[in-house]
Amino acid sequence: MLKNLFLTVFALALPAFACSAQENHDRPWRYIDARELRLINRGFPGQCVNPYARVPEYLADSVRPSLYERSQCSAGVAARFATDSKRIGVSYDLLFNANMIHMAGTGIKGMDLYICDGDTVWRHLNCIRPYSVKDSLGNPTPHVEQTLVQNLDGKMHEYMLYFPLYDGVTAAAIKVDSAANVTTGCNDMISPHGRIVAYGTSILQGGCASRPGMASTNIISRELNREVINIGISGEGKMDFCMARALAAIPDVDLFLIDPVPNCTLDMCDSLTYDFVNIIRRARPEAAVVMVEGPIYPYAPYDSFWGKYLPEKNEAFRRGYERLKAERPEGLYYVTSEGLDGAEDDGTVDGIHLTDLGFRHYADKLLPVLREALSALPAD
C-alpha cells in the first residue's frame, strides 16, 4: 500500500510543478526535479520505495512496521547543485505533514539551504517555514512552495539543500530563474568517496534540531567534507541484525558510526552489541567503526532509577566493544558519554533530545575521533 501511495504521488506531483511554473508571467520560474540534481547522503539509491527514503524496500517485511514507516523520513538527504540564478525556491510534497509538540516545524519538515563560501566552507542561507499550500476550500495540503533566497549576484555558486528530518518527501523540485544555468555541482565539495554511515536513534535522526542543517550528521558532513548517511530512526535503533547486514552492504564507506544505546534495553546492550558490530566488521574489515555510548540525561544524576540504569547500559555496550577489541583492535574506536550534549547540560529540549546547541556539542565530541579513525585508514 505504501509503495502504491508513493507511485501515485510521484505520477501526479511533477506535472503540478510544471504547471505552477507559469504562475508568474513577469518572472517565470523554472522547476527542476530534485532527482536531476546530485542527491547525497543516501545509502540505498534505487532500492527504496521513493528516492528520499532511507531503508531499502527489500527490508519492508523483515523489520518492524514502525521502523520501516519512520525510515521514510528523509533525514540527512540533501541535494547538491550549482546555479547562477538570482533567486532560489523549493516546491515539495510531504508524506506525513507531521507536527510534534517538542520540535520546530522548520526542523520536522522544512528544507534548509547552504551556499559554499570559498572552497569547502558552507554558510547557512535560509530555511523554509513549511506552511502548507491550501486547496480551493481552504484546507491545508501536503504541498509546500516558497522562495528561499532572492537578489543574488547572478554568479555561479555551489549550493546544498537539506531535506526534512522528521517527515518524508514524495516529490521535490528546486525553482530558479527561467534562464539560469544549473549543474549538479562540484564533486570535490561533499565528496562521494569514503562515506560515513551513521546508525542510531531519534537523536541521530535529528530530534530536535531547529532546522535540518543542524542535525549532527549534517554538521559532521560539512566539517569533514564527506557524505554522511543518516540511518538514525526514531525509537528503532535496536541493533536488528538485518539492519547490520544492510548497513554493511552500502558501498564506498570508510567508517561506520554506531550509536544505538538510547533505544536499547540493558539486556539488548548486553546481548546484541558484539554480534551487531561484528556483522559489520566481518563484512567490511577495511572500514573503521566508531561506537558511541548513550548520553547521560541531565536529570539522571537526580533520578534514582535513570541515574543507575543509563550507566549500566553503557557499561554493557562497552563490554561488547572490549570483546571486539580483544579480537581485532585495528579500526575500532569508542566514544564515552561524557560531554556528549555539553558540559553545562543545556543541550536538550526535553531532557533527552538535542537542541542545536546539543547537536553542536555532540558533533564536536565526535569529530576528533572521526578524524583520527579516518586518517588511520590505509591510503587508496
VENPENOR-V117573 format. One record per backbone hydrogen bond with DSSP energy under -0.5 kcal/mol. CO is the residue of the C=O (numbers start at 1). NH is the residue of the N-H. E is the energy in kcal/mol with one decimal. If there is no record, write none. Layout:
co->[CO:CO]
nh->[NH:NH]
e->[E:E]
//
This chain:
co->[1:2:3:4:5:6:7:8:9:10:12:13:14:15:16:17:19:20:21:23:28:30:31:32:33:34:37:38:40:41:44:44:47:50:56:57:59:59:64:65:66:67:69:70:71:74:77:78:79:80:81:82:83:86:87:88:88:89:90:91:92:93:93:100:103:104:104:105:106:106:107:107:108:111:112:113:113:114:115:115:116:117:120:121:123:126:128:129:133:135:139:142:143:144:146:149:157:158:159:160:160:161:162:165:167:168:171:172:173:174:175:176:177:181:183:186:188:191:195:195:196:196:197:197:198:199:200:201:202:202:206:206:207:211:212:215:215:216:217:218:219:220:221:221:225:227:228:229:229:231:231:233:236:240:240:241:242:243:244:245:246:247:252:254:255:256:256:257:257:258:259:260:260:261:265:266:267:268:268:269:272:273:274:275:276:277:278:279:280:282:284:288:289:289:290:291:292:295:297:299:300:302:303:305:305:306:308:309:310:311:312:313:314:315:316:317:318:319:320:321:322:323:324:329:331:333:335:337:339:342:347:353:353:355:356:357:358:359:360:361:362:363:364:366:367:368:369:370:371:372:374]
nh->[5:6:7:8:9:10:11:12:13:14:16:17:18:19:20:21:22:23:29:25:178:176:33:174:36:37:39:80:78:230:47:48:57:53:59:60:62:63:68:69:70:71:72:73:54:77:163:40:161:38:159:183:157:152:177:148:149:175:146:173:144:170:171:103:100:107:108:109:110:212:165:166:166:128:162:125:126:160:117:123:118:121:122:117:115:113:130:131:141:138:135:94:133:92:90:88:83:116:81:114:162:79:112:75:74:95:93:34:91:32:89:30:180:84:82:189:190:227:254:255:198:229:199:257:231:259:233:205:206:207:208:209:354:214:215:218:219:220:221:222:223:224:225:226:191:196:230:198:231:200:233:236:238:243:244:245:246:247:248:249:249:250:195:288:197:258:290:199:259:292:201:263:264:264:269:270:271:272:273:273:276:277:278:279:280:281:282:283:284:285:287:256:291:333:258:335:261:297:300:302:303:304:307:308:309:310:312:313:314:315:316:317:318:319:320:321:322:323:324:325:326:327:328:332:289:291:293:340:342:345:355:349:350:359:360:361:362:363:364:365:366:367:368:370:371:372:373:374:375:376:377]
e->[-2.2:-2.1:-2.4:-2.3:-2.4:-2.8:-1.9:-1.5:-2.7:-1.2:-0.9:-1.7:-2.0:-2.4:-2.3:-1.0:-1.8:-1.8:-0.8:-0.9:-1.2:-2.2:-0.5:-2.3:-2.3:-1.6:-1.0:-2.9:-1.4:-0.5:-2.2:-0.5:-3.3:-1.7:-1.7:-2.0:-1.7:-1.5:-2.2:-2.5:-2.3:-1.7:-1.4:-1.5:-2.1:-1.9:-2.7:-2.9:-2.6:-2.0:-3.4:-2.5:-2.1:-2.5:-0.5:-2.7:-1.9:-2.9:-1.9:-2.1:-3.1:-2.3:-0.9:-0.7:-0.5:-0.8:-2.2:-2.7:-0.9:-0.6:-1.7:-0.5:-1.8:-3.1:-3.1:-2.8:-1.2:-2.1:-0.6:-3.3:-0.7:-0.6:-0.6:-3.8:-2.6:-3.1:-0.9:-2.9:-1.9:-2.1:-2.8:-2.6:-3.4:-2.8:-2.6:-2.5:-1.9:-2.4:-1.8:-2.6:-0.6:-2.4:-1.8:-0.6:-2.2:-2.5:-2.4:-2.5:-2.4:-2.6:-2.2:-3.0:-1.8:-1.3:-2.0:-1.4:-0.7:-1.3:-2.9:-1.5:-0.5:-3.2:-0.5:-3.4:-3.2:-2.8:-1.8:-2.3:-1.3:-2.6:-0.6:-3.1:-1.5:-1.9:-1.7:-0.6:-2.2:-2.7:-2.0:-2.0:-2.3:-2.5:-1.2:-1.4:-1.8:-2.3:-0.7:-2.9:-0.8:-1.4:-0.6:-2.6:-1.9:-0.7:-1.6:-2.2:-1.8:-2.9:-2.3:-0.8:-0.8:-1.6:-2.4:-2.7:-2.4:-0.6:-2.9:-3.1:-0.6:-2.8:-0.6:-1.8:-0.6:-1.6:-2.5:-2.0:-2.6:-2.8:-0.7:-0.6:-2.9:-2.3:-2.4:-2.0:-1.2:-2.6:-2.7:-1.7:-2.5:-0.5:-1.7:-2.4:-0.5:-2.6:-3.1:-2.8:-0.5:-0.8:-2.0:-1.6:-1.8:-0.5:-2.3:-1.3:-2.7:-1.9:-1.5:-2.3:-2.0:-2.4:-2.1:-2.4:-2.6:-1.8:-1.4:-1.7:-2.9:-2.0:-2.1:-3.0:-2.1:-1.2:-2.4:-1.6:-2.9:-2.7:-2.7:-2.1:-0.9:-1.3:-2.2:-2.7:-0.7:-2.5:-2.1:-2.3:-2.7:-2.7:-2.5:-2.1:-1.8:-2.7:-0.7:-2.6:-2.8:-2.1:-2.7:-2.7:-2.4:-1.3:-1.0]
//
